[in-house]
Amino acid sequence: MKSLLRQRPVLIGVLHLLATPGAPRFSGDREAPLRRALSDARALLDGGCHALIVENFGDAPFFAETVPAETVATLALALAAVRAVARDVPVGVNVLRNDGRAALGLAAATGAGFVRVNVLVGAAVTDQGLIQGRAAELLRERARLAPHVQILADVHVKHATPLGRESIEDAARDARERGLADALVVSGVRTGAPVELETLARVRAAVPDAPLYVGSGTTIENATALLAHADGAIVGTWFKHDGELAAEVDPARVRRMAKLFRAFTPRPE
């Protein structure tokens, strides 16, 4: 499958939705998640992001896998609205904590181009309990519903500990070769935490032909070093005003990062 995210290095901006209806921190204002999503989307697009990804970040504590219908409905509204302003810019979705089936359904219904799946293969001990990969079901559902949708799979996902002693290299190979992930994501231990360069380099060496993205902790200070081993980054926290997770996206920060990405010479194919 040809990569949807052809720009190299690719800068993917994250849209952290406010709490959706039914979530503990929902404000009672059904329009609030959509207003923030559109405001942040415009800031990311104006700043120069090559792609966007929407996730129900405000819904913590998360369901381990299947999310409620009201969450899917709100995500569908947000995705449709964001796609309308994004035009030709690819838009993806991550349904937290690990509802890949809902993400695929949303992509099929809204035309989103990619999904992020936190645990595609293997198993992880998380703050939601044990989460197991369901690549067999998910890949068959993709073939049935939306063959065009690409899957970005986390390797040793953040806020989790792998069950067992599989090395990150073997986890990456399994996600790519057995889980059939279109691209891989490597993150730090938590949201906003940087990736260790040595870890990123190990994954790159293990799967040299796989598109590889940094999934957390990219900043203007470390981006150049990270991009020496990766094909792009998914950036959320650093794009916020003062780097505060709960804040709105700061267009000036996005422009600074996009300028750095444009100036970077990508690694050879």
Secondary structure, DSSP 8 states (H G I E B T S, - for coil): ---S--SSSEEEEEEE----TTSTT--S-TTHHHHHHHHHHHHHHHHT-SEEEEE-GGG-S--SS---HHHHHHHHHHHHHHHHHHTTS-EEEE-TTT-HHHHHHHHHHH---EEEES-SSSEEEETTEEEE--HHHHHHHHHHH-TT-EEEEEES-SSEEESS---HHHHHHIIIIIS--SEEEE--SSTT----HHHHHHHHHHSTTS-EEE-S---TTTHHHHHTT-SEEEE-GGGBGGG-TTS-B-HHHHHHHHHHHHH------
